[in-house]
Amino acid sequence: MKIELKLHSNPISTNSAYYKRNNSFNEASRKWRANFFSQLQSDFNQLQIKRLYKHFTPDKHMLKVCFTWHQPIDVILTKAGTLSLRSMDVDNCLKIPTDCVFDAKYNDKWLSLRKATEQKLYKDFKTLSNLNINDKYIFDTRSIKMPSVDGDFHCSITIETVPLFHRP
């Protein structure tokens, strides 16, 4: 079984997401997570999540995940046509969105937008839900950068269940 989640999101750098002094998320990364979670709650994405969750069996399956980051062409390429330093480091933008999609600790929780100030991020949603599958079941993770067709930032996340390895 294979699903695709669709979000209007730019990539986030794990290296720049934290305050250096205390390893907590900085303001920009908190806003990024709020936007990412909000889009994860769309009817389309929630239907995809439910389809995969019904099919996934931990003792039979593992997961193959691909994040495709669609970016404006002028962010990916320089005027000379070479890869731009502004595009992104594809392996540096996996941890935070992976946790957002899979980690159960975010389901129906209050998350702080500012340090020591708890706010419910999703007043428009009765619940906040993601896949709620431990990311230990991911055996293959990929991150790809591609030019977007409309000049905006998008993220598509393909998640596929595959049979669990067997002992020889």
TIVO-2410 file (N, C-alpha, C; in nm, 3 decimals):
# residues 168
REC num residu      c1      c2      c3 atome chaine
REC   1      M   0.084  -0.118   0.000     N      A
REC   1      M   0.000   0.000   0.000    CA      A
REC   1      M   0.088   0.124   0.000     C      A
REC   2      K   0.047   0.223  -0.074     N      A
REC   2      K   0.124   0.346  -0.086    CA      A
REC   2      K   0.029   0.465  -0.077     C      A
REC   3      I   0.068   0.565   0.003     N      A
REC   3      I  -0.011   0.688   0.013    CA      A
REC   3      I   0.079   0.808  -0.016     C      A
REC   4      E   0.015   0.921  -0.044     N      A
REC   4      E   0.089   1.045  -0.061    CA      A
REC   4      E   0.021   1.155   0.017     C      A
REC   5      L   0.097   1.225   0.100     N      A
REC   5      L   0.048   1.341   0.172    CA      A
REC   5      L   0.096   1.465   0.096     C      A
REC   6      K   0.010   1.567   0.090     N      A
REC   6      K   0.044   1.688   0.014    CA      A
REC   6      K   0.032   1.809   0.103     C      A
REC   7      L   0.140   1.888   0.107     N      A
REC   7      L   0.143   2.008   0.189    CA      A
REC   7      L   0.208   2.123   0.114     C      A
REC   8      H   0.167   2.245   0.147     N      A
REC   8      H   0.234   2.365   0.095    CA      A
REC   8      H   0.335   2.405   0.202     C      A
REC   9      S   0.457   2.357   0.186     N      A
REC   9      S   0.557   2.379   0.290    CA      A
REC   9      S   0.696   2.386   0.229     C      A
REC  10      N   0.773   2.478   0.280     N      A
REC  10      N   0.913   2.482   0.243    CA      A
REC  10      N   0.989   2.386   0.334     C      A
REC  11      P   1.110   2.345   0.296     N      A
REC  11      P   1.189   2.259   0.384    CA      A
REC  11      P   1.236   2.337   0.506     C      A
REC  12      I   1.261   2.265   0.615     N      A
REC  12      I   1.313   2.327   0.736    CA      A
REC  12      I   1.447   2.264   0.769     C      A
REC  13      S   1.542   2.345   0.803     N      A
REC  13      S   1.675   2.295   0.839    CA      A
REC  13      S   1.677   2.255   0.986     C      A
REC  14      T   1.713   2.132   1.013     N      A
REC  14      T   1.724   2.087   1.151    CA      A
REC  14      T   1.833   2.166   1.223     C      A
REC  15      N   1.941   2.197   1.153     N      A
REC  15      N   2.051   2.271   1.215    CA      A
REC  15      N   2.011   2.410   1.261     C      A
REC  16      S   1.920   2.474   1.190     N      A
REC  16      S   1.884   2.611   1.228    CA      A
REC  16      S   1.751   2.618   1.303     C      A
REC  17      A   1.693   2.507   1.342     N      A
REC  17      A   1.562   2.505   1.406    CA      A
REC  17      A   1.565   2.527   1.557     C      A
REC  18      Y   1.681   2.522   1.616     N      A
REC  18      Y   1.691   2.528   1.762    CA      A
REC  18      Y   1.768   2.651   1.807     C      A
REC  19      Y   1.730   2.699   1.926     N      A
REC  19      Y   1.814   2.799   1.992    CA      A
REC  19      Y   1.940   2.727   2.039     C      A
REC  20      K   2.053   2.781   2.015     N      A
REC  20      K   2.180   2.715   2.050    CA      A
REC  20      K   2.195   2.698   2.201     C      A
REC  21      R   2.146   2.793   2.278     N      A
REC  21      R   2.174   2.791   2.422    CA      A
REC  21      R   2.098   2.684   2.499     C      A
REC  22      N   1.982   2.642   2.450     N      A
REC  22      N   1.904   2.547   2.530    CA      A
REC  22      N   1.836   2.436   2.450     C      A
REC  23      N   1.871   2.422   2.326     N      A
REC  23      N   1.818   2.315   2.241    CA      A
REC  23      N   1.666   2.312   2.231     C      A
REC  24      S   1.600   2.425   2.249     N      A
REC  24      S   1.456   2.430   2.226    CA      A
REC  24      S   1.430   2.490   2.089     C      A
REC  25      F   1.313   2.460   2.033     N      A
REC  25      F   1.279   2.513   1.901    CA      A
REC  25      F   1.274   2.665   1.904     C      A
REC  26      N   1.328   2.727   1.801     N      A
REC  26      N   1.319   2.873   1.791    CA      A
REC  26      N   1.183   2.912   1.733     C      A
REC  27      E   1.157   3.042   1.731     N      A
REC  27      E   1.026   3.093   1.689    CA      A
REC  27      E   0.990   3.051   1.546     C      A
REC  28      A   1.087   3.061   1.455     N      A
REC  28      A   1.061   3.027   1.315    CA      A
REC  28      A   1.024   2.879   1.300     C      A
REC  29      S   1.092   2.792   1.372     N      A
REC  29      S   1.061   2.649   1.361    CA      A
REC  29      S   0.928   2.615   1.427     C      A
REC  30      R   0.892   2.687   1.532     N      A
REC  30      R   0.761   2.664   1.593    CA      A
REC  30      R   0.649   2.702   1.495     C      A
REC  31      K   0.667   2.813   1.426     N      A
REC  31      K   0.568   2.854   1.326    CA      A
REC  31      K   0.564   2.754   1.211     C      A
REC  32      W   0.681   2.704   1.170     N      A
REC  32      W   0.685   2.605   1.063    CA      A
REC  32      W   0.608   2.480   1.104     C      A
REC  33      R   0.632   2.431   1.227     N      A
REC  33      R   0.559   2.312   1.274    CA      A
REC  33      R   0.409   2.337   1.281     C      A
REC  34      A   0.368   2.454   1.328     N      A
REC  34      A   0.225   2.486   1.336    CA      A
REC  34      A   0.162   2.480   1.197     C      A
REC  35      N   0.228   2.537   1.097     N      A
REC  35      N   0.178   2.533   0.960    CA      A
REC  35      N   0.176   2.390   0.907     C      A
REC  36      F   0.281   2.315   0.932     N      A
REC  36      F   0.291   2.176   0.884    CA      A
REC  36      F   0.178   2.092   0.945     C      A
REC  37      F   0.160   2.102   1.078     N      A
REC  37      F   0.054   2.026   1.144    CA      A
REC  37      F  -0.083   2.066   1.094     C      A
REC  38      S  -0.104   2.195   1.073     N      A
REC  38      S  -0.232   2.243   1.024    CA      A
REC  38      S  -0.265   2.179   0.890     C      A
REC  39      Q  -0.170   2.175   0.800     N      A
REC  39      Q  -0.193   2.116   0.668    CA      A
REC  39      Q  -0.207   1.964   0.675     C      A
REC  40      L  -0.143   1.904   0.771     N      A
REC  40      L  -0.156   1.759   0.788    CA      A
REC  40      L  -0.300   1.721   0.826     C      A
REC  41      Q  -0.375   1.817   0.880     N      A
REC  41      Q  -0.513   1.791   0.923    CA      A
REC  41      Q  -0.615   1.803   0.810     C      A
REC  42      S  -0.570   1.836   0.689     N      A
REC  42      S  -0.666   1.850   0.577    CA      A
REC  42      S  -0.741   1.719   0.556     C      A
REC  43      D  -0.860   1.728   0.501     N      A
REC  43      D  -0.941   1.608   0.476    CA      A
REC  43      D  -0.865   1.507   0.390     C      A
REC  44      F  -0.799   1.558   0.284     N      A
REC  44      F  -0.724   1.468   0.196    CA      A
REC  44      F  -0.615   1.393   0.273     C      A
REC  45      N  -0.534   1.466   0.348     N      A
REC  45      N  -0.423   1.402   0.422    CA      A
REC  45      N  -0.474   1.308   0.531     C      A
REC  46      Q  -0.580   1.347   0.600     N      A
REC  46      Q  -0.635   1.260   0.704    CA      A
REC  46      Q  -0.691   1.131   0.646     C      A
REC  47      L  -0.751   1.138   0.528     N      A
REC  47      L  -0.799   1.017   0.461    CA      A
REC  47      L  -0.682   0.925   0.426     C      A
REC  48      Q  -0.574   0.984   0.374     N      A
REC  48      Q  -0.455   0.905   0.341    CA      A
REC  48      Q  -0.396   0.840   0.466     C      A
REC  49      I  -0.388   0.915   0.574     N      A
REC  49      I  -0.334   0.863   0.700    CA      A
REC  49      I  -0.419   0.746   0.750     C      A
REC  50      K  -0.549   0.760   0.746     N      A
REC  50      K  -0.638   0.652   0.791    CA      A
REC  50      K  -0.622   0.527   0.704     C      A
REC  51      R  -0.607   0.545   0.573     N      A
REC  51      R  -0.588   0.430   0.483    CA      A
REC  51      R  -0.461   0.353   0.521     C      A
REC  52      L  -0.353   0.425   0.540     N      A
REC  52      L  -0.227   0.358   0.574    CA      A
REC  52      L  -0.234   0.294   0.712     C      A
REC  53      Y  -0.291   0.365   0.807     N      A
REC  53      Y  -0.298   0.315   0.944    CA      A
REC  53      Y  -0.379   0.185   0.951     C      A
REC  54      K  -0.487   0.175   0.874     N      A
REC  54      K  -0.567   0.053   0.873    CA      A
REC  54      K  -0.491  -0.064   0.813     C      A
REC  55      H  -0.406  -0.035   0.717     N      A
REC  55      H  -0.332  -0.140   0.646    CA      A
REC  55      H  -0.206  -0.185   0.721     C      A
REC  56      F  -0.142  -0.094   0.791     N      A
REC  56      F  -0.012  -0.120   0.853    CA      A
REC  56      F  -0.024  -0.216   0.971     C      A
REC  57      T   0.058  -0.321   0.970     N      A
REC  57      T   0.066  -0.417   1.080    CA      A
REC  57      T   0.212  -0.425   1.124     C      A
REC  58      P   0.245  -0.384   1.248     N      A
REC  58      P   0.385  -0.376   1.291    CA      A
REC  58      P   0.464  -0.506   1.281     C      A
REC  59      D   0.399  -0.619   1.298     N      A
REC  59      D   0.474  -0.745   1.291    CA      A
REC  59      D   0.484  -0.800   1.148     C      A
REC  60      K   0.426  -0.726   1.051     N      A
REC  60      K   0.432  -0.769   0.912    CA      A
REC  60      K   0.493  -0.667   0.817     C      A
REC  61      H   0.494  -0.540   0.859     N      A
REC  61      H   0.535  -0.433   0.766    CA      A
REC  61      H   0.646  -0.345   0.822     C      A
REC  62      M   0.713  -0.280   0.729     N      A
REC  62      M   0.801  -0.168   0.759    CA      A
REC  62      M   0.768  -0.061   0.656     C      A
REC  63      L   0.826   0.057   0.673     N      A
REC  63      L   0.784   0.170   0.591    CA      A
REC  63      L   0.899   0.228   0.508     C      A
REC  64      K   0.864   0.266   0.388     N      A
REC  64      K   0.955   0.335   0.297    CA      A
REC  64      K   0.897   0.476   0.279     C      A
REC  65      V   0.977   0.579   0.308     N      A
REC  65      V   0.927   0.716   0.310    CA      A
REC  65      V   1.011   0.804   0.218     C      A
REC  66      C   0.945   0.887   0.140     N      A
REC  66      C   1.015   0.981   0.052    CA      A
REC  66      C   0.953   1.120   0.067     C      A
REC  67      F   1.035   1.216   0.109     N      A
REC  67      F   0.996   1.357   0.114    CA      A
REC  67      F   1.045   1.423  -0.015     C      A
REC  68      T   0.953   1.478  -0.093     N      A
REC  68      T   0.992   1.552  -0.213    CA      A
REC  68      T   0.961   1.699  -0.187     C      A
REC  69      W   1.066   1.778  -0.187     N      A
REC  69      W   1.055   1.922  -0.160    CA      A
REC  69      W   1.056   1.996  -0.293     C      A
REC  70      H   0.941   2.047  -0.333     N      A
REC  70      H   0.928   2.124  -0.456    CA      A
REC  70      H   0.957   2.270  -0.421     C      A
REC  71      Q   1.051   2.329  -0.496     N      A
REC  71      Q   1.094   2.465  -0.468    CA      A
REC  71      Q   1.095   2.548  -0.596     C      A
REC  72      P   1.081   2.680  -0.582     N      A
REC  72      P   1.094   2.764  -0.702    CA      A
REC  72      P   1.229   2.740  -0.769     C      A
REC  73      I   1.230   2.740  -0.900     N      A
REC  73      I   1.352   2.711  -0.975    CA      A
REC  73      I   1.464   2.809  -0.942     C      A
REC  74      D   1.428   2.936  -0.914     N      A
REC  74      D   1.534   3.033  -0.883    CA      A
REC  74      D   1.593   3.013  -0.744     C      A
REC  75      V   1.531   2.930  -0.662     N      A
REC  75      V   1.590   2.893  -0.534    CA      A
REC  75      V   1.687   2.775  -0.553     C      A
REC  76      I   1.652   2.685  -0.645     N      A
REC  76      I   1.734   2.566  -0.668    CA      A
REC  76      I   1.858   2.599  -0.753     C      A
REC  77      L   1.839   2.683  -0.855     N      A
REC  77      L   1.950   2.712  -0.947    CA      A
REC  77      L   1.994   2.859  -0.939     C      A
REC  78      T   2.121   2.879  -0.961     N      A
REC  78      T   2.175   3.015  -0.972    CA      A
REC  78      T   2.144   3.068  -1.112     C      A
REC  79      K   2.172   3.195  -1.135     N      A
REC  79      K   2.153   3.253  -1.268    CA      A
REC  79      K   2.243   3.185  -1.371     C      A
REC  80      A   2.357   3.131  -1.323     N      A
REC  80      A   2.450   3.061  -1.412    CA      A
REC  80      A   2.404   2.918  -1.441     C      A
REC  81      G   2.298   2.872  -1.373     N      A
REC  81      G   2.246   2.738  -1.400    CA      A
REC  81      G   2.305   2.628  -1.313     C      A
REC  82      T   2.381   2.664  -1.210     N      A
REC  82      T   2.436   2.563  -1.119    CA      A
REC  82      T   2.348   2.555  -0.995     C      A
REC  83      L   2.364   2.448  -0.916     N      A
REC  83      L   2.286   2.434  -0.793    CA      A
REC  83      L   2.321   2.546  -0.696     C      A
REC  84      S   2.219   2.605  -0.641     N      A
REC  84      S   2.235   2.719  -0.551    CA      A
REC  84      S   2.256   2.673  -0.408     C      A
REC  85      L   2.332   2.749  -0.333     N      A
REC  85      L   2.348   2.722  -0.190    CA      A
REC  85      L   2.218   2.751  -0.115     C      A
REC  86      R   2.128   2.827  -0.176     N      A
REC  86      R   2.000   2.858  -0.112    CA      A
REC  86      R   1.901   2.743  -0.119     C      A
REC  87      S   1.925   2.643  -0.204     N      A
REC  87      S   1.825   2.538  -0.224    CA      A
REC  87      S   1.802   2.460  -0.095     C      A
REC  88      M   1.892   2.380  -0.050     N      A
REC  88      M   1.885   2.312   0.079    CA      A
REC  88      M   1.978   2.192   0.078     C      A
REC  89      D   2.008   2.148   0.196     N      A
REC  89      D   2.085   2.026   0.217    CA      A
REC  89      D   1.979   1.917   0.240     C      A
REC  90      V   1.959   1.828   0.144     N      A
REC  90      V   1.844   1.736   0.149    CA      A
REC  90      V   1.842   1.643   0.270     C      A
REC  91      D   1.958   1.612   0.329     N      A
REC  91      D   1.954   1.524   0.445    CA      A
REC  91      D   1.932   1.601   0.575     C      A
REC  92      N   1.938   1.733   0.569     N      A
REC  92      N   1.923   1.816   0.688    CA      A
REC  92      N   1.777   1.853   0.715     C      A
REC  93      C   1.686   1.814   0.630     N      A
REC  93      C   1.547   1.855   0.647    CA      A
REC  93      C   1.454   1.735   0.668     C      A
REC  94      L   1.504   1.628   0.728     N      A
REC  94      L   1.422   1.509   0.748    CA      A
REC  94      L   1.368   1.491   0.890     C      A
REC  95      K   1.446   1.522   0.991     N      A
REC  95      K   1.410   1.490   1.130    CA      A
REC  95      K   1.279   1.555   1.175     C      A
REC  96      I   1.268   1.684   1.158     N      A
REC  96      I   1.150   1.754   1.210    CA      A
REC  96      I   1.021   1.713   1.138     C      A
REC  97      P   1.017   1.711   1.004     N      A
REC  97      P   0.892   1.665   0.941    CA      A
REC  97      P   0.862   1.517   0.965     C      A
REC  98      T   0.965   1.435   0.978     N      A
REC  98      T   0.941   1.293   1.010    CA      A
REC  98      T   0.872   1.281   1.144     C      A
REC  99      D   0.921   1.354   1.244     N      A
REC  99      D   0.857   1.352   1.375    CA      A
REC  99      D   0.714   1.404   1.368     C      A
REC 100      C   0.692   1.509   1.290     N      A
REC 100      C   0.556   1.564   1.277    CA      A
REC 100      C   0.459   1.463   1.216     C      A
REC 101      V   0.503   1.388   1.119     N      A
REC 101      V   0.416   1.291   1.051    CA      A
REC 101      V   0.395   1.165   1.134     C      A
REC 102      F   0.497   1.120   1.205     N      A
REC 102      F   0.490   0.989   1.270    CA      A
REC 102      F   0.474   0.991   1.422     C      A
REC 103      D   0.530   1.085   1.492     N      A
REC 103      D   0.543   1.080   1.637    CA      A
REC 103      D   0.410   1.100   1.709     C      A
REC 104      A   0.371   1.003   1.790     N      A
REC 104      A   0.244   1.005   1.861    CA      A
REC 104      A   0.235   1.116   1.965     C      A
REC 105      K   0.349   1.165   2.012     N      A
REC 105      K   0.344   1.265   2.118    CA      A
REC 105      K   0.274   1.394   2.075     C      A
REC 106      Y   0.257   1.416   1.945     N      A
REC 106      Y   0.192   1.538   1.898    CA      A
REC 106      Y   0.041   1.525   1.889     C      A
REC 107      N  -0.013   1.407   1.897     N      A
REC 107      N  -0.157   1.389   1.881    CA      A
REC 107      N  -0.234   1.452   1.997     C      A
REC 108      D  -0.320   1.548   1.963     N      A
REC 108      D  -0.406   1.618   2.059    CA      A
REC 108      D  -0.328   1.678   2.175     C      A
REC 109      K  -0.213   1.734   2.147     N      A
REC 109      K  -0.131   1.795   2.252    CA      A
REC 109      K  -0.130   1.946   2.239     C      A
REC 110      W  -0.096   2.009   2.347     N      A
REC 110      W  -0.071   2.152   2.349    CA      A
REC 110      W   0.077   2.170   2.323     C      A
REC 111      L   0.109   2.251   2.228     N      A
REC 111      L   0.249   2.278   2.195    CA      A
REC 111      L   0.277   2.425   2.218     C      A
REC 112      S   0.394   2.454   2.268     N      A
REC 112      S   0.422   2.595   2.295    CA      A
REC 112      S   0.470   2.666   2.169     C      A
REC 113      L   0.412   2.781   2.146     N      A
REC 113      L   0.459   2.868   2.038    CA      A
REC 113      L   0.576   2.952   2.087     C      A
REC 114      R   0.575   2.983   2.215     N      A
REC 114      R   0.685   3.055   2.278    CA      A
REC 114      R   0.730   2.976   2.400     C      A
REC 115      K   0.855   2.986   2.431     N      A
REC 115      K   0.908   2.914   2.546    CA      A
REC 115      K   0.829   2.949   2.672     C      A
REC 116      A   0.788   2.847   2.743     N      A
REC 116      A   0.715   2.857   2.870    CA      A
REC 116      A   0.573   2.914   2.853     C      A
REC 117      T   0.524   2.924   2.732     N      A
REC 117      T   0.388   2.970   2.708    CA      A
REC 117      T   0.316   2.864   2.626     C      A
REC 118      E   0.232   2.787   2.691     N      A
REC 118      E   0.160   2.680   2.622    CA      A
REC 118      E   0.036   2.737   2.554     C      A
REC 119      Q   0.019   2.702   2.429     N      A
REC 119      Q  -0.100   2.742   2.355    CA      A
REC 119      Q  -0.143   2.624   2.269     C      A
REC 120      K  -0.272   2.607   2.257     N      A
REC 120      K  -0.317   2.506   2.163    CA      A
REC 120      K  -0.303   2.565   2.024     C      A
REC 121      L  -0.225   2.498   1.940     N      A
REC 121      L  -0.195   2.553   1.809    CA      A
REC 121      L  -0.312   2.547   1.713     C      A
REC 122      Y  -0.404   2.458   1.738     N      A
REC 122      Y  -0.508   2.431   1.639    CA      A
REC 122      Y  -0.645   2.455   1.695     C      A
REC 123      K  -0.682   2.578   1.708     N      A
REC 123      K  -0.814   2.612   1.758    CA      A
REC 123      K  -0.922   2.573   1.658     C      A
REC 124      D  -0.886   2.564   1.530     N      A
REC 124      D  -0.983   2.530   1.427    CA      A
REC 124      D  -1.007   2.379   1.414     C      A
REC 125      F  -0.926   2.300   1.482     N      A
REC 125      F  -0.938   2.154   1.472    CA      A
REC 125      F  -0.977   2.096   1.607     C      A
REC 126      K  -1.073   2.007   1.607     N      A
REC 126      K  -1.111   1.941   1.732    CA      A
REC 126      K  -1.000   1.849   1.779     C      A
REC 127      T  -0.934   1.788   1.684     N      A
REC 127      T  -0.824   1.698   1.718    CA      A
REC 127      T  -0.704   1.728   1.631     C      A
REC 128      L  -0.591   1.686   1.677     N      A
REC 128      L  -0.467   1.693   1.601    CA      A
REC 128      L  -0.418   1.551   1.589     C      A
REC 129      S  -0.405   1.500   1.466     N      A
REC 129      S  -0.363   1.362   1.453    CA      A
REC 129      S  -0.265   1.346   1.337     C      A
REC 130      N  -0.176   1.252   1.359     N      A
REC 130      N  -0.080   1.214   1.256    CA      A
REC 130      N  -0.084   1.061   1.244     C      A
REC 131      L   0.019   1.001   1.186     N      A
REC 131      L   0.016   0.856   1.166    CA      A
REC 131      L   0.024   0.777   1.296     C      A
REC 132      N   0.089   0.832   1.397     N      A
REC 132      N   0.099   0.763   1.525    CA      A
REC 132      N   0.161   0.623   1.509     C      A
REC 133      I   0.265   0.617   1.427     N      A
REC 133      I   0.341   0.493   1.408    CA      A
REC 133      I   0.486   0.526   1.443     C      A
REC 134      N   0.544   0.448   1.528     N      A
REC 134      N   0.683   0.473   1.570    CA      A
REC 134      N   0.774   0.476   1.447     C      A
REC 135      D   0.859   0.577   1.440     N      A
REC 135      D   0.946   0.588   1.322    CA      A
REC 135      D   1.056   0.482   1.317     C      A
REC 136      K   1.061   0.395   1.416     N      A
REC 136      K   1.154   0.282   1.408    CA      A
REC 136      K   1.115   0.187   1.293     C      A
REC 137      Y   0.990   0.195   1.248     N      A
REC 137      Y   0.944   0.109   1.139    CA      A
REC 137      Y   0.986   0.161   1.001     C      A
REC 138      I   1.046   0.278   0.998     N      A
REC 138      I   1.097   0.331   0.871    CA      A
REC 138      I   1.232   0.266   0.843     C      A
REC 139      F   1.241   0.197   0.731     N      A
REC 139      F   1.368   0.133   0.696    CA      A
REC 139      F   1.437   0.207   0.582     C      A
REC 140      D   1.364   0.294   0.514     N      A
REC 140      D   1.421   0.368   0.402    CA      A
REC 140      D   1.359   0.508   0.401     C      A
REC 141      T   1.444   0.610   0.414     N      A
REC 141      T   1.398   0.748   0.409    CA      A
REC 141      T   1.478   0.821   0.303     C      A
REC 142      R   1.407   0.895   0.219     N      A
REC 142      R   1.472   0.973   0.114    CA      A
REC 142      R   1.421   1.116   0.117     C      A
REC 143      S   1.504   1.203   0.069     N      A
REC 143      S   1.468   1.342   0.057    CA      A
REC 143      S   1.515   1.391  -0.079     C      A
REC 144      I   1.423   1.449  -0.153     N      A
REC 144      I   1.451   1.491  -0.291    CA      A
REC 144      I   1.412   1.638  -0.306     C      A
REC 145      K   1.493   1.715  -0.378     N      A
REC 145      K   1.453   1.851  -0.412    CA      A
REC 145      K   1.425   1.858  -0.561     C      A
REC 146      M   1.313   1.922  -0.594     N      A
REC 146      M   1.268   1.932  -0.733    CA      A
REC 146      M   1.215   2.073  -0.758     C      A
REC 147      P   1.224   2.119  -0.883     N      A
REC 147      P   1.161   2.247  -0.915    CA      A
REC 147      P   1.009   2.234  -0.909     C      A
REC 148      S   0.944   2.336  -0.854     N      A
REC 148      S   0.797   2.331  -0.850    CA      A
REC 148      S   0.742   2.385  -0.982     C      A
REC 149      V   0.626   2.336  -1.019     N      A
REC 149      V   0.567   2.377  -1.147    CA      A
REC 149      V   0.499   2.514  -1.136     C      A
REC 150      D   0.465   2.556  -1.014     N      A
REC 150      D   0.393   2.683  -0.998    CA      A
REC 150      D   0.476   2.792  -0.930     C      A
REC 151      G   0.603   2.764  -0.902     N      A
REC 151      G   0.690   2.864  -0.841    CA      A
REC 151      G   0.674   2.878  -0.691     C      A
REC 152      D   0.597   2.789  -0.627     N      A
REC 152      D   0.578   2.792  -0.483    CA      A
REC 152      D   0.647   2.672  -0.418     C      A
REC 153      F   0.657   2.678  -0.286     N      A
REC 153      F   0.711   2.566  -0.209    CA      A
REC 153      F   0.600   2.464  -0.183     C      A
REC 154      H   0.630   2.338  -0.204     N      A
REC 154      H   0.538   2.228  -0.175    CA      A
REC 154      H   0.619   2.112  -0.119     C      A
REC 155      C   0.550   2.026  -0.046     N      A
REC 155      C   0.612   1.903   0.001    CA      A
REC 155      C   0.514   1.789  -0.024     C      A
REC 156      S   0.561   1.685  -0.090     N      A
REC 156      S   0.481   1.564  -0.101    CA      A
REC 156      S   0.556   1.454  -0.028     C      A
REC 157      I   0.481   1.378   0.051     N      A
REC 157      I   0.540   1.272   0.132    CA      A
REC 157      I   0.476   1.141   0.090     C      A
REC 158      T   0.557   1.055   0.032     N      A
REC 158      T   0.509   0.924  -0.010    CA      A
REC 158      T   0.548   0.823   0.097     C      A
REC 159      I   0.450   0.748   0.144     N      A
REC 159      I   0.475   0.646   0.247    CA      A
REC 159      I   0.422   0.514   0.193     C      A
REC 160      E   0.509   0.416   0.192     N      A
REC 160      E   0.473   0.285   0.136    CA      A
REC 160      E   0.501   0.176   0.239     C      A
REC 161      T   0.404   0.085   0.256     N      A
REC 161      T   0.429  -0.031   0.341    CA      A
REC 161      T   0.494  -0.140   0.256     C      A
REC 162      V   0.593  -0.205   0.314     N      A
REC 162      V   0.660  -0.317   0.248    CA      A
REC 162      V   0.671  -0.431   0.348     C      A
REC 163      P   0.681  -0.556   0.299     N      A
REC 163      P   0.691  -0.669   0.391    CA      A
REC 163      P   0.816  -0.658   0.479     C      A
REC 164      L   0.798  -0.698   0.601     N      A
REC 164      L   0.908  -0.701   0.698    CA      A
REC 164      L   1.015  -0.800   0.654     C      A
REC 165      F   1.141  -0.769   0.685     N      A
REC 165      F   1.250  -0.863   0.656    CA      A
REC 165      F   1.225  -0.994   0.728     C      A
REC 166      H   1.275  -1.102   0.670     N      A
REC 166      H   1.266  -1.234   0.735    CA      A
REC 166      H   1.404  -1.284   0.766     C      A
REC 167      R   1.415  -1.358   0.872     N      A
REC 167      R   1.545  -1.419   0.906    CA      A
REC 167      R   1.573  -1.534   0.810     C      A
REC 168      P   1.699  -1.548   0.768     N      A
REC 168      P   1.730  -1.658   0.674    CA      A
REC 168      P   1.720  -1.794   0.742     C      A
***
